[in-house]
């Protein structure tokens, strides 16, 4: 088809300019294509200042109420097991509940395409942060 004809306009009787009607129309929904480009690099910077971190944890403690679990502890070895796996560029965590209805977290490695690596190490059942084993700081007081 002649490329110029696609973009020619015509005058309607009312003086309104219209594009040629035989021009191709784009589909309403583009066809699905699997994403091949990485989503994550493992070099993303998520650091925040202690003041901001303290504000965030304070907001949570105020909303959660007295006696709520403040956080969970995971050992370095457990976290390194996830990070040392092939293709892992980061860790994703999921909120969870154990059989006694206590809040938990489940941690899993993530690849550059943002996919959970569920065939590898997955950790959970972190130890609760206890007021008896910590010194007061901006994150927990």
Phi and psi in degrees as a GROMACS rama.xvg file:
@    title "Ramachandran Plot"
@    xaxis  label "Phi"
@    yaxis  label "Psi"
@TYPE xy
-67.5861  118.77  UNK-2
-55.6433  -39.9225  UNK-3
-64.4809  -35.3755  UNK-4
-65.6312  -30.3604  UNK-5
-62.98  -31.2686  UNK-6
-107.176  5.42566  UNK-7
-73.892  148.26  UNK-8
-113.13  158.532  UNK-9
-126.586  156.096  UNK-10
-94.694  128.742  UNK-11
-85.7079  167.019  UNK-12
-57.1643  -28.3287  UNK-13
-83.5073  0.792058  UNK-14
85.1205  10.6753  UNK-15
-89.318  132.595  UNK-16
-84.339  134.655  UNK-17
-129.829  149.499  UNK-18
-75.0197  155.587  UNK-19
-56.3314  141.201  UNK-20
-78.5984  -13.1363  UNK-21
-93.6404  11.1553  UNK-22
-71.288  143.849  UNK-23
-64.8255  145.233  UNK-24
-106.507  132.63  UNK-25
-67.4981  145.277  UNK-26
-63.9485  150.385  UNK-27
-63.7845  -39.0442  UNK-28
-123.046  124.175  UNK-29
-64.0572  151.304  UNK-30
-64.1405  146.939  UNK-31
-70.6392  129.969  UNK-32
-127.401  131.385  UNK-33
-66.3023  137.909  UNK-34
-73.8221  122.918  UNK-35
-105.106  -18.6819  UNK-36
-81.7629  138.387  UNK-37
-60.6067  145.228  UNK-38
-94.129  -40.1793  UNK-39
-119.788  151.428  UNK-40
-112.137  -20.7394  UNK-41
90.0022  -2.98263  UNK-42
-109.217  9.62634  UNK-43
-62.5518  140.892  UNK-44
-101.623  114.445  UNK-45
-111.241  14.5289  UNK-46
-70.1881  142.94  UNK-47
-134.931  160.623  UNK-48
-72.7267  153.42  UNK-49
-57.2018  -38.5284  UNK-50
-60.6228  -45.5545  UNK-51
-65.4545  -42.6523  UNK-52
-61.0875  -41.4337  UNK-53
-62.9457  -40.7445  UNK-54
-63.21  -44.1764  UNK-55
-61.9043  -46.9583  UNK-56
-69.9189  -34.0032  UNK-57
-62.989  -45.554  UNK-58
-57.2423  -42.0426  UNK-59
-64.3352  -48.5211  UNK-60
-59.9293  -38.8429  UNK-61
-66.6193  -38.5248  UNK-62
-75.831  -36.5117  UNK-63
-74.6095  -30.6053  UNK-64
92.1347  168.366  UNK-65
-62.1795  135.742  UNK-66
85.909  -4.20176  UNK-67
-70.4421  151.911  UNK-68
-67.2258  127.297  UNK-69
-83.013  -30.1342  UNK-70
-178.692  -173.363  UNK-71
-134.265  149.931  UNK-72
-107.006  132.001  UNK-73
-125.924  135.58  UNK-74
-69.3604  155.692  UNK-75
-58.6103  -42.7001  UNK-76
-59.4747  -43.3932  UNK-77
-63.0275  -44.7607  UNK-78
-66.7465  -39.8922  UNK-79
-65.7472  -33.1056  UNK-80
-58.4502  -40.0593  UNK-81
-69.5727  -50.1753  UNK-82
-66.5275  -26.9322  UNK-83
-83.0531  -3.91475  UNK-84
-70.8848  148.556  UNK-85
-59.6116  137.622  UNK-86
76.6749  -2.90043  UNK-87
-77.277  128.831  UNK-88
-116.851  -5.37338  UNK-89
-175.632  -174.913  UNK-90
-125.828  137.976  UNK-91
-112.792  142.319  UNK-92
-119.513  149.038  UNK-93
-120.336  138.447  UNK-94
-73.7135  142.575  UNK-95
-148.718  172.287  UNK-96
-132.891  138.709  UNK-97
-84.8469  -176.75  UNK-98
-66.5754  -17.3674  UNK-99
-99.0024  14.5192  UNK-100
68.3762  22.0412  UNK-101
-88.6979  142.876  UNK-102
-65.0811  140.743  UNK-103
-136.528  175.928  UNK-104
-134.494  144.251  UNK-105
-119.509  128.795  UNK-106
-113.75  137.815  UNK-107
-142.84  148.856  UNK-108
-71.4842  150.978  UNK-109
-127.222  139.516  UNK-110
-91.7816  178.594  UNK-111
-63.217  -20.8127  UNK-112
-92.2164  6.34603  UNK-113
81.4782  14.6543  UNK-114
-93.6706  136.391  UNK-115
-65.9724  134.539  UNK-116
-96.0691  78.0154  UNK-117
-76.9829  -6.85302  UNK-118
-84.6095  -5.65248  UNK-119
-105.373  -152.131  UNK-120
-71.4158  134.915  UNK-121
-129.711  132.773  UNK-122
-121.138  153.095  UNK-123
-160.577  -168.292  UNK-124
55.5956  43.927  UNK-125
-62.286  152.073  UNK-126
-77.3073  138.161  UNK-127
-68.3917  147.025  UNK-128
-69.8918  128.862  UNK-129
-114.039  137.534  UNK-130
-68.0627  -14.0498  UNK-131
-85.7064  -15.5827  UNK-132
-116.349  17.2614  UNK-133
-138.012  150.363  UNK-134
-89.3877  146.295  UNK-135
-63.5079  136.919  UNK-136
-150.846  173.653  UNK-137
-60.8736  -17.5562  UNK-138
-84.6883  -23.6432  UNK-139
-125.639  -1.33492  UNK-140
